[in-house]
Amino acid sequence: MCSECDKVFPLQCMFTRHLKCHSMVKRHPCCYCGKGFNDTFDLKRHMRTHTGIRPYRCELCDKAFTQRCSLESHLRKIHGVFQQYAYRQRRSKIFVCEDCGYTSNQPDQYFLHMCQCHPGSQALRRYYRHQAHEGANNMPSQHKPSPFFIYTTAGYYMG
């Protein structure tokens, strides 16, 4: 239970994440309005209010939403469609381009879109850094890739 607001959480990780909302330190500012957030997930969700990106679309009436939970609420209240998920069942992941709103449930298609349409994207640079880090952790030290990248209009190359 949170001592600040009396909310109760079933899992420690949920409680720990919640505690950040009471912190005065906001490490992730919005580049449009300056509002600060404690984690990148909340910032990304907020940014959609400025960019107009609405990746979650109702298949029954074509109305679109910035968050999956808003779509599920709409389906329940407007169309009487109830989503049933088992305890801890993961919903299908959707990959969203925060630059243009492109969505895919296939990571390879999403990656190809990012490479072709947004080669200078911050998301793509993060992906390459993550891949280099993951690959480096599984390699002998003499074969680890360099942390430096060459950025070109055609794509990224690790050097």
C-alpha positions in Angstrom: 0.0 0.0 0.0 1.3 3.5 -0.9 1.7 5.7 2.2 1.2 8.8 0.0 -2.1 8.1 -1.6 -3.4 4.7 -0.1 -3.4 2.9 -3.4 -2.9 -0.8 -3.2 -0.8 -2.9 -5.6 -0.8 -6.7 -6.1 2.8 -6.8 -7.1 6.0 -5.2 -5.8 7.1 -4.1 -9.2 3.8 -2.2 -9.8 4.2 -0.6 -6.4 7.8 0.4 -7.1 6.8 2.0 -10.5 3.9 3.8 -8.8 6.2 5.4 -6.2 7.9 7.3 -9.0 4.8 9.4 -9.5 5.2 11.0 -6.1 8.8 12.0 -6.8 9.5 15.6 -7.5 12.4 14.6 -9.9 11.1 14.2 -13.4 13.9 12.9 -15.6 12.0 12.8 -18.9 10.6 16.2 -20.1 8.2 16.7 -23.1 9.9 18.6 -25.9 6.5 20.2 -26.8 5.3 21.5 -23.5 8.0 20.9 -20.9 5.9 18.6 -18.7 8.1 16.1 -16.9 7.7 12.4 -16.5 9.4 9.8 -14.4 9.7 7.2 -17.1 9.9 7.0 -20.9 6.6 5.0 -21.1 4.6 7.8 -19.6 6.4 10.4 -21.8 5.7 8.4 -25.0 2.1 8.1 -24.1 1.9 11.9 -23.3 3.7 12.8 -26.6 0.8 11.3 -28.6 -1.4 14.1 -27.3 0.8 16.5 -29.2 1.6 14.4 -32.3 -1.9 13.1 -32.9 -0.6 9.5 -33.3 -3.4 7.1 -32.4 -2.2 3.6 -33.1 -5.1 1.7 -31.5 -8.0 1.6 -33.9 -11.5 0.1 -33.4 -12.3 -2.4 -36.1 -16.0 -1.8 -35.6 -16.3 1.9 -36.1 -12.7 3.0 -37.1 -12.3 5.4 -34.1 -8.7 5.6 -33.0 -7.0 5.9 -29.6 -3.6 6.8 -28.1 -3.7 3.9 -25.6 -4.8 0.3 -25.8 -6.8 0.6 -22.5 -8.8 3.4 -24.1 -9.7 1.2 -27.1 -10.7 -1.6 -24.8 -12.9 0.7 -22.7 -14.5 2.0 -25.9 -15.1 -1.6 -27.1 -16.8 -2.4 -23.8 -18.9 0.7 -23.4 -19.9 1.4 -27.0 -20.0 -2.0 -28.7 -20.5 -4.3 -25.7 -17.3 -6.2 -26.5 -15.5 -7.5 -23.5 -11.9 -8.4 -23.7 -11.1 -11.5 -21.6 -7.5 -12.2 -20.7 -6.2 -14.9 -18.4 -4.2 -13.8 -15.3 -0.8 -12.5 -16.6 -1.7 -13.3 -20.2 0.2 -11.0 -22.5 -1.7 -9.2 -25.2 -0.2 -9.1 -28.7 2.5 -6.5 -29.0 2.1 -3.7 -31.4 5.1 -1.8 -32.7 4.4 1.9 -33.2 6.4 4.5 -35.1 6.2 7.6 -32.9 7.5 9.6 -35.9 4.6 8.9 -38.3 2.1 6.6 -36.6 2.9 3.5 -38.7 1.9 0.3 -36.7 2.8 -3.3 -37.2 2.5 -6.5 -35.1 5.6 -7.8 -36.8 8.9 -6.5 -35.4 10.8 -7.2 -38.7 8.2 -5.0 -40.7 8.5 -2.3 -38.1 12.3 -2.3 -38.2 12.2 -2.2 -42.1 9.8 0.8 -41.9 12.1 2.6 -39.5 15.2 1.9 -41.7 13.5 3.0 -44.9 11.4 6.0 -43.7 13.2 7.3 -40.6 16.9 6.4 -40.8 17.9 9.2 -38.4 15.2 8.3 -35.8 16.2 8.3 -32.1 14.2 5.0 -31.8 16.4 3.4 -34.4 19.6 4.6 -32.8 18.3 3.2 -29.4 17.6 -0.1 -31.1 21.1 -0.3 -32.6 22.7 0.6 -29.2 20.5 -2.1 -27.5 21.5 -4.7 -30.1 25.2 -3.8 -29.9 25.0 -4.1 -26.1 23.1 -7.4 -26.2 25.4 -8.9 -28.7 28.4 -7.6 -26.9 27.3 -9.3 -23.7 27.2 -12.7 -25.5 30.6 -12.4 -27.3 34.2 -13.0 -26.2 35.8 -9.6 -25.4 38.1 -9.8 -28.5 35.1 -9.9 -30.8 32.9 -7.2 -29.2 31.7 -4.6 -31.6 32.8 -1.0 -31.4 30.4 1.4 -29.6 30.7 3.8 -32.5 28.3 4.0 -35.4 28.4 5.7 -38.8 25.1 7.3 -39.7 24.3 7.6 -43.4 21.1 8.3 -45.3 21.1 4.7 -46.4 21.3 3.3 -42.9 23.6 2.6 -40.0 26.8 0.8 -39.9 28.7 -0.3 -36.9 32.4 0.5 -37.1 
